[in-house]
Amino acid sequence: DTGVSQDPRHKITKRGQNVTFRCDPISEHNRLYWYRQTLGQGPEFLTYFQNEAQLEKSRLLSDRFSAERPKGSFSTLEIQRTEQGDSAMYLCGIGGYTFGSGTRLTVV
Amino acid sequence: AQSVTQLGSHVSVSEGALVLLRCNYSSSVPPYLFWYVQYPNQGLQLLLKYTSAATLVKGINGFEAEFKKSETSFHLTKPSAHMSDAAEYFCAVSDSGGATNKLIFGTGTLLAVQP
Protein backbone atom coordinates (compact mmCIF):
# COMPACT_ATOMS: atom_id res chain seq x y z
CA ASP A 1 0.00 0.00 0.00
CA THR A 2 1.67 3.18 -1.21
CA GLY A 3 -0.89 5.57 0.22
CA VAL A 4 -1.79 6.73 -3.28
CA SER A 5 -4.10 4.95 -5.69
CA GLN A 6 -3.79 5.61 -9.42
CA ASP A 7 -6.26 4.51 -12.04
CA PRO A 8 -5.95 3.00 -14.58
CA ARG A 9 -2.65 1.15 -14.24
CA HIS A 10 -2.32 0.82 -17.99
CA LYS A 11 -3.97 2.68 -20.86
CA ILE A 12 -3.55 2.09 -24.57
CA THR A 13 -5.10 4.71 -26.81
CA LYS A 14 -5.04 5.72 -30.43
CA ARG A 15 -3.32 8.90 -31.47
CA GLY A 16 -5.70 11.83 -31.35
CA GLN A 17 -7.91 10.43 -28.59
CA ASN A 18 -8.36 12.06 -25.19
CA VAL A 19 -7.40 10.25 -21.98
CA THR A 20 -7.93 10.98 -18.30
CA PHE A 21 -6.03 9.59 -15.33
CA ARG A 22 -7.04 9.71 -11.70
CA CYS A 23 -5.03 9.96 -8.50
CA ASP A 24 -6.62 9.21 -5.12
CA PRO A 25 -4.62 9.83 -1.95
CA ILE A 26 -5.73 7.37 0.68
CA SER A 27 -5.32 9.95 3.43
CA GLU A 28 -5.63 13.72 3.28
CA HIS A 29 -2.63 15.59 1.95
CA ASN A 30 -2.59 19.22 1.01
CA ARG A 31 0.26 18.78 -1.50
CA LEU A 32 -0.19 16.70 -4.66
CA TYR A 33 2.18 16.39 -7.62
CA TRP A 34 2.12 14.92 -11.11
CA TYR A 35 5.29 13.68 -12.80
CA ARG A 36 5.97 12.10 -16.18
CA GLN A 37 8.57 9.40 -16.76
CA THR A 38 9.60 8.41 -20.28
CA LEU A 39 11.46 5.20 -21.01
CA GLY A 40 15.00 5.21 -19.66
CA GLN A 41 14.63 8.55 -17.90
CA GLY A 42 13.97 9.81 -14.42
CA PRO A 43 10.59 11.32 -13.58
CA GLU A 44 10.04 14.96 -14.55
CA PHE A 45 7.80 17.37 -12.69
CA LEU A 46 4.57 18.36 -14.45
CA THR A 47 2.41 20.21 -11.96
CA TYR A 48 1.69 20.83 -8.27
CA PHE A 49 -1.44 21.42 -6.20
CA GLN A 50 -1.73 22.95 -2.78
CA ASN A 51 -5.19 21.79 -1.78
CA GLU A 52 -7.38 22.63 -4.78
CA ALA A 53 -5.11 25.37 -6.12
CA GLN A 54 -2.76 24.54 -8.99
CA LEU A 55 0.29 26.57 -8.04
CA GLU A 56 2.93 25.54 -10.54
CA LYS A 57 2.99 24.07 -14.03
CA SER A 58 6.07 22.87 -15.89
CA ARG A 59 6.76 23.98 -19.44
CA LEU A 60 6.39 20.27 -20.25
CA LEU A 61 2.66 20.71 -19.62
CA SER A 62 1.48 21.83 -23.03
CA ASP A 63 -1.97 23.26 -23.62
CA ARG A 64 -3.18 19.74 -24.44
CA PHE A 65 -2.68 18.82 -20.78
CA SER A 66 -4.98 19.87 -17.98
CA ALA A 67 -5.03 18.88 -14.33
CA GLU A 68 -7.61 19.47 -11.65
CA ARG A 69 -8.03 18.81 -7.98
CA PRO A 70 -11.58 19.67 -7.02
CA LYS A 71 -12.16 19.86 -3.27
CA GLY A 72 -8.47 19.26 -2.62
CA SER A 73 -8.77 15.47 -2.51
CA PHE A 74 -8.41 13.35 -5.67
CA SER A 75 -6.83 14.76 -8.82
CA THR A 76 -7.28 14.13 -12.53
CA LEU A 77 -4.85 14.63 -15.40
CA GLU A 78 -6.33 14.87 -18.88
CA ILE A 79 -4.44 14.75 -22.14
CA GLN A 80 -6.32 15.91 -25.23
CA ARG A 81 -5.45 14.87 -28.79
CA THR A 82 -2.80 12.41 -27.64
CA GLU A 83 0.45 12.10 -29.56
CA GLN A 84 2.94 9.25 -29.63
CA GLY A 85 5.34 11.40 -27.64
CA ASP A 86 2.87 11.33 -24.74
CA SER A 87 3.62 7.65 -24.19
CA ALA A 88 5.07 7.50 -20.69
CA MET A 89 4.44 6.55 -17.09
CA TYR A 90 2.44 9.22 -15.26
CA LEU A 91 3.14 9.29 -11.53
CA CYS A 92 1.16 10.98 -8.80
CA GLY A 93 2.94 12.02 -5.62
CA ILE A 94 1.65 13.30 -2.30
CA GLY A 95 3.24 15.12 0.60
CA GLY A 96 6.41 15.74 -1.40
CA TYR A 97 7.87 12.25 -1.68
CA THR A 98 5.30 9.40 -1.63
CA PHE A 99 4.23 8.05 -5.00
CA GLY A 100 1.51 5.87 -6.42
CA SER A 101 2.10 2.95 -8.76
CA GLY A 102 1.62 5.13 -11.80
CA THR A 103 -0.40 4.95 -15.01
CA ARG A 104 1.43 3.62 -18.06
CA LEU A 105 0.13 5.33 -21.21
CA THR A 106 0.82 3.89 -24.65
CA VAL A 107 -0.28 5.91 -27.67
CA VAL A 108 -0.46 3.87 -30.88
CA ALA B 1 18.63 25.57 -9.45
CA GLN B 2 18.99 22.07 -8.12
CA SER B 3 20.22 19.04 -10.07
CA VAL B 4 21.51 15.53 -9.50
CA THR B 5 23.98 13.42 -11.44
CA GLN B 6 24.02 9.66 -11.14
CA LEU B 7 27.31 8.21 -12.22
CA GLY B 8 26.90 4.92 -14.03
CA SER B 9 23.67 4.14 -15.81
CA HIS B 10 24.30 0.41 -15.32
CA VAL B 11 25.95 -1.30 -12.36
CA SER B 12 26.43 -5.04 -12.03
CA VAL B 13 27.40 -6.82 -8.82
CA SER B 14 27.53 -10.40 -7.64
CA GLU B 15 25.09 -11.66 -5.07
CA GLY B 16 26.58 -10.99 -1.64
CA ALA B 17 28.85 -8.19 -2.87
CA LEU B 18 28.80 -4.56 -1.83
CA VAL B 19 26.38 -2.29 -3.67
CA LEU B 20 27.52 1.28 -4.30
CA LEU B 21 25.39 3.62 -6.39
CA ARG B 22 26.71 7.13 -6.85
CA CYS B 23 24.83 10.40 -6.70
CA ASN B 24 26.18 13.95 -6.76
CA TYR B 25 23.96 16.94 -6.32
CA SER B 26 24.01 20.63 -7.03
CA SER B 27 21.96 22.97 -4.90
CA SER B 28 22.04 26.64 -4.03
CA VAL B 29 20.27 25.94 -0.73
CA PRO B 30 20.67 23.16 1.86
CA PRO B 31 19.25 20.16 0.05
CA TYR B 32 16.81 17.45 0.92
CA LEU B 33 17.95 14.26 -0.81
CA PHE B 34 16.16 11.03 -1.62
CA TRP B 35 16.80 7.57 -3.04
CA TYR B 36 14.02 5.62 -4.73
CA VAL B 37 13.82 2.12 -6.17
CA GLN B 38 11.65 1.23 -9.15
CA TYR B 39 10.83 -2.28 -10.31
CA PRO B 40 9.64 -2.83 -13.91
CA ASN B 41 6.26 -1.20 -14.61
CA GLN B 42 5.95 -0.10 -11.00
CA GLY B 43 5.91 3.25 -9.25
CA LEU B 44 8.65 4.70 -7.09
CA GLN B 45 9.32 3.27 -3.66
CA LEU B 46 11.15 5.51 -1.19
CA LEU B 47 14.29 3.85 0.17
CA LEU B 48 15.53 6.69 2.36
CA LYS B 49 15.68 10.45 2.69
CA TYR B 50 18.02 13.07 4.09
CA THR B 51 16.38 16.16 5.56
CA SER B 52 19.28 17.87 7.37
CA ALA B 53 19.36 15.66 10.46
CA ALA B 54 21.91 12.82 10.74
CA THR B 55 24.29 12.65 7.79
CA LEU B 56 24.20 8.82 7.72
CA VAL B 57 20.70 7.79 6.77
CA LYS B 58 19.42 4.25 7.11
CA GLY B 59 16.63 3.07 4.90
CA ILE B 60 14.60 0.02 4.08
CA ASN B 61 15.95 -3.30 2.81
CA GLY B 62 19.39 -2.75 4.35
CA PHE B 63 20.27 0.33 2.29
CA GLU B 64 21.94 3.41 3.68
CA ALA B 65 23.36 6.65 2.32
CA GLU B 66 25.74 9.26 3.62
CA PHE B 67 25.37 12.97 2.99
CA LYS B 68 28.76 14.56 2.36
CA LYS B 69 28.47 18.29 1.92
CA SER B 70 32.16 18.77 1.05
CA GLU B 71 31.83 16.30 -1.82
CA THR B 72 28.22 17.24 -2.71
CA SER B 73 27.48 13.52 -2.69
CA PHE B 74 24.77 11.21 -1.42
CA HIS B 75 25.90 7.73 -2.45
CA LEU B 76 23.72 4.69 -1.75
CA THR B 77 25.25 1.53 -0.29
CA LYS B 78 24.25 -1.92 0.83
CA PRO B 79 26.78 -4.34 2.33
CA SER B 80 25.49 -7.50 0.66
CA ALA B 81 23.43 -7.58 -2.53
CA HIS B 82 20.40 -9.85 -2.91
CA MET B 83 18.89 -10.98 -6.17
CA SER B 84 15.75 -9.06 -5.21
CA ASP B 85 17.75 -5.79 -5.27
CA ALA B 86 17.89 -5.90 -9.06
CA ALA B 87 15.94 -2.81 -10.11
CA GLU B 88 16.40 0.80 -11.18
CA TYR B 89 17.46 3.33 -8.57
CA PHE B 90 16.87 7.06 -8.70
CA CYS B 91 18.47 9.81 -6.68
CA ALA B 92 16.48 13.02 -6.25
CA VAL B 93 16.90 16.45 -4.71
CA SER B 94 14.03 18.51 -3.41
CA ASP B 95 13.58 22.11 -4.35
CA SER B 96 13.56 22.92 -0.65
CA GLY B 97 14.35 26.57 -1.31
CA GLY B 98 11.25 27.01 -3.45
CA ALA B 99 7.58 27.02 -2.67
CA THR B 100 6.66 23.68 -4.21
CA ASN B 101 9.28 21.22 -2.85
CA LYS B 102 9.09 19.37 -6.13
CA LEU B 103 11.67 16.66 -6.76
CA ILE B 104 14.39 16.80 -9.39
CA PHE B 105 15.49 13.32 -10.35
CA GLY B 106 18.64 11.86 -11.81
CA THR B 107 18.54 9.66 -14.88
CA GLY B 108 18.71 6.47 -12.85
CA THR B 109 21.06 3.54 -12.33
CA LEU B 110 20.01 0.06 -13.35
CA LEU B 111 21.38 -2.45 -10.86
CA ALA B 112 21.92 -6.04 -12.00
CA VAL B 113 22.72 -8.74 -9.45
CA GLN B 114 24.51 -11.80 -10.77
CA PRO B 115 24.12 -15.16 -9.02
Chai-1 contact restraints between the chains, C-beta under 6 A:
chainA,res_idxA,chainB,res_idxB,connection_type,confidence,min_distance_angstrom,max_distance_angstrom,comment,restraint_id
A,G42,B,F90,contact,1.0,0.0,6.0,A-B,restraint_1
A,G42,B,F105,contact,1.0,0.0,6.0,A-B,restraint_2
A,G42,B,G106,contact,1.0,0.0,6.0,A-B,restraint_3
A,G42,B,T107,contact,1.0,0.0,6.0,A-B,restraint_4
A,G42,B,G108,contact,1.0,0.0,6.0,A-B,restraint_5
A,P43,B,F105,contact,1.0,0.0,6.0,A-B,restraint_6
A,F45,B,K102,contact,1.0,0.0,6.0,A-B,restraint_7
A,Y48,B,T100,contact,1.0,0.0,6.0,A-B,restraint_8
A,E56,B,T100,contact,1.0,0.0,6.0,A-B,restraint_9
A,L91,B,G43,contact,1.0,0.0,6.0,A-B,restraint_10
A,G96,B,N101,contact,1.0,0.0,6.0,A-B,restraint_11
A,Y97,B,F34,contact,1.0,0.0,6.0,A-B,restraint_12
A,Y97,B,L46,contact,1.0,0.0,6.0,A-B,restraint_13
A,F99,B,G43,contact,1.0,0.0,6.0,A-B,restraint_14
A,F99,B,L44,contact,1.0,0.0,6.0,A-B,restraint_15
A,G100,B,G43,contact,1.0,0.0,6.0,A-B,restraint_16
A,S101,B,G43,contact,1.0,0.0,6.0,A-B,restraint_17
A,G102,B,G43,contact,1.0,0.0,6.0,A-B,restraint_18
